[in-house]
Amino acid sequence: MMKVSVVGATGYTGEELVDVVASHPEVELTSLSALVEKEADFSELYPRFKNKVSLVCKNLDIKEVNSKSDLVFLALPHTVSMKIAPEFLKAGKKVIDLSADYRLPADEYEQWYGTAHTDMENIARAVYGLPELNRGKIKKADFIANPGCYPTSVILGLLPIIKQVAGAELDVIVDSKSGATGAGRKASIPLSFGEVDENLKCYKANAHQHIPEMEHVLTQAADEQVKINFTPHLLPIRRGILSTIYMSAKDLPGVEEVQDMFVEHYKDEPFVRVRKLGEFPQIQDVVNTSFCDIGITSSRGLLVIVTVIDNLLKGASGQAVQNMNIMCGFDEKTGLV
């Protein structure tokens, strides 16, 4: 039985990780830590875990976590993981980081996150943990940079076609809408109930920190420079992301051909479901699951691709467990729905 720890267990993604890992038949949850005012049983912090998780959530003690772990999940804020991950890697632990700290080259990271990277040694070591793209590399890895939620929804919506159209006067516009948990569990007036309820707002238009991640991964996949025009919006719901991708390119394939490309590309993927041509998924189809559902159509010379995911599962914790399963030789679907 593999021993697993969650560092950052009190955030939304950390809580979700605890829930999934606690029910996983191949692993034992052995340590929970976070920045807490007072150490307490996790079920006291989150009563839904009563009689399910009986571990005390403590402030982080790296030596103690190392002594109790084979694999460590880091569900920490951006810029924090790079200070902690090296300590677990030096101790020979498998590490899956859910922050953005190891998803980008150091220069792009500094540009978009406003701070110099402090762990240059391990940036190249981290494997980008999108199973539908890097499954072979994930199998051999001991350090995973788990993808962001918006990038997961956008990259999965473009992977089957991006190599064919990149560089051919390609224009990609993405309109994404996310539930409030995507911003993390923190006190913030713009995220308070009175500001979010019965409201819909745009933020960080073409300036979101996930843009370079999308462009970096898609450029590598296409072997051509890919640029994304990306505008996110905040929905008055807890969880879920819907991304609508508008694409135009020179000699764009017909929509039936594109549909066939997507069906073929994802036919063996356990957590990607391609809808019938012209049929669109909705957020409630995937909430509380690790699925990404995709619908395709065309209109006025534009290819339109709609994707939906649960931002806390396929967009974060579920994908992290999927990566753990691949890394450790478990059935990829184990513990996930």
Secondary structure as the mmCIF struct_conf table of DSSP 4:
data_model
#
loop_
_struct_conf.conf_type_id
_struct_conf.id
_struct_conf.beg_label_comp_id
_struct_conf.beg_label_asym_id
_struct_conf.beg_label_seq_id
_struct_conf.end_label_comp_id
_struct_conf.end_label_asym_id
_struct_conf.end_label_seq_id
STRN STRN1 MET A 2 VAL A 7
BEND BEND1 GLY A 8 GLY A 8
TURN_TY1_P TURN_TY1_P1 ALA A 9 THR A 10
BEND BEND2 GLY A 11 GLY A 11
HELX_RH_AL_P HELX_RH_AL_P1 TYR A 12 ALA A 22
TURN_TY1_P TURN_TY1_P2 SER A 23 SER A 23
TURN_TY1_P TURN_TY1_P3 PRO A 25 GLU A 26
STRN STRN2 VAL A 27 SER A 33
BEND BEND3 GLU A 37 LYS A 38
STRN STRN3 ALA A 40 ASP A 41
HELX_RH_AL_P HELX_RH_AL_P2 PHE A 42 LEU A 45
BEND BEND4 TYR A 46 TYR A 46
HELX_RH_3T_P HELX_RH_3T_P1 PRO A 47 PHE A 49
TURN_TY1_P TURN_TY1_P4 LYS A 50 LYS A 52
STRN STRN4 VAL A 56 LYS A 58
BEND BEND5 ASN A 59 ASN A 59
HELX_RH_AL_P HELX_RH_AL_P3 ILE A 62 LYS A 68
BEND BEND6 ASP A 70 ASP A 70
STRN STRN5 LEU A 71 LEU A 74
TURN_TY1_P TURN_TY1_P5 HIS A 78 VAL A 80
HELX_RH_AL_P HELX_RH_AL_P4 SER A 81 LYS A 90
TURN_TY1_P TURN_TY1_P6 ALA A 91 GLY A 92
STRN STRN6 LYS A 94 ASP A 97
BEND BEND7 SER A 99 ALA A 100
TURN_TY1_P TURN_TY1_P7 ASP A 101 ARG A 103
BEND BEND8 LEU A 104 LEU A 104
HELX_RH_AL_P HELX_RH_AL_P5 ALA A 106 TYR A 113
BEND BEND9 GLY A 114 THR A 115
BEND BEND10 THR A 118 THR A 118
HELX_RH_AL_P HELX_RH_AL_P6 MET A 120 ILE A 123
TURN_TY1_P TURN_TY1_P8 ALA A 124 ARG A 125
HELX_LH_PP_P HELX_LH_PP_P1 ALA A 126 ALA A 126
STRN STRN7 VAL A 127 TYR A 128
HELX_RH_AL_P HELX_RH_AL_P7 PRO A 131 LYS A 140
BEND BEND11 ASP A 142 ASP A 142
STRN STRN8 PHE A 143 ALA A 145
HELX_LH_PP_P HELX_LH_PP_P2 ASN A 146 GLY A 148
HELX_RH_AL_P HELX_RH_AL_P8 CYS A 149 VAL A 165
TURN_TY1_P TURN_TY1_P9 ALA A 166 GLY A 167
BEND BEND12 ALA A 168 GLU A 169
STRN STRN9 ASP A 171 SER A 178
HELX_RH_3T_P HELX_RH_3T_P2 ALA A 180 ALA A 183
BEND BEND13 ARG A 185 ARG A 185
HELX_RH_3T_P HELX_RH_3T_P3 ILE A 189 LEU A 191
BEND BEND14 SER A 192 SER A 192
HELX_RH_AL_P HELX_RH_AL_P9 PHE A 193 VAL A 196
TURN_TY1_P TURN_TY1_P10 ASP A 197 GLU A 198
STRN STRN10 LYS A 201 CYS A 202
BEND BEND15 LYS A 204 LYS A 204
TURN_TY1_P TURN_TY1_P11 ALA A 205 ALA A 207
TURN_TY1_P TURN_TY1_P12 GLN A 209 HIS A 210
HELX_RH_AL_P HELX_RH_AL_P10 ILE A 211 ALA A 222
TURN_TY1_P TURN_TY1_P13 ASP A 223 ASP A 223
BEND BEND16 GLU A 224 GLU A 224
STRN STRN11 ASN A 229 LEU A 234
BEND BEND17 PRO A 236 ARG A 239
STRN STRN12 ILE A 241 SER A 248
TURN_TY1_P TURN_TY1_P14 LYS A 250 ASP A 251
HELX_LH_PP_P HELX_LH_PP_P3 LEU A 252 GLY A 254
HELX_RH_AL_P HELX_RH_AL_P11 VAL A 255 HIS A 265
TURN_TY1_P TURN_TY1_P15 TYR A 266 ASP A 268
TURN_TY1_P TURN_TY1_P16 PRO A 270 PHE A 271
STRN STRN13 VAL A 272 VAL A 274
HELX_LH_PP_P HELX_LH_PP_P4 ARG A 275 LYS A 276
TURN_TY1_P TURN_TY1_P17 LEU A 277 GLY A 278
HELX_RH_3T_P HELX_RH_3T_P4 ILE A 283 ASP A 285
TURN_TY1_P TURN_TY1_P18 VAL A 286 ASN A 288
BEND BEND18 THR A 289 THR A 289
STRN STRN14 CYS A 292 SER A 299
TURN_TY1_P TURN_TY1_P19 ARG A 300 GLY A 301
STRN STRN15 LEU A 302 ILE A 309
TURN_TY1_P TURN_TY1_P20 ASN A 311 ALA A 316
HELX_RH_AL_P HELX_RH_AL_P12 SER A 317 CYS A 328
TURN_TY1_P TURN_TY1_P21 GLY A 329 GLY A 329
BEND BEND19 PHE A 330 PHE A 330
TURN_TY1_P TURN_TY1_P22 GLU A 332 GLY A 335
#
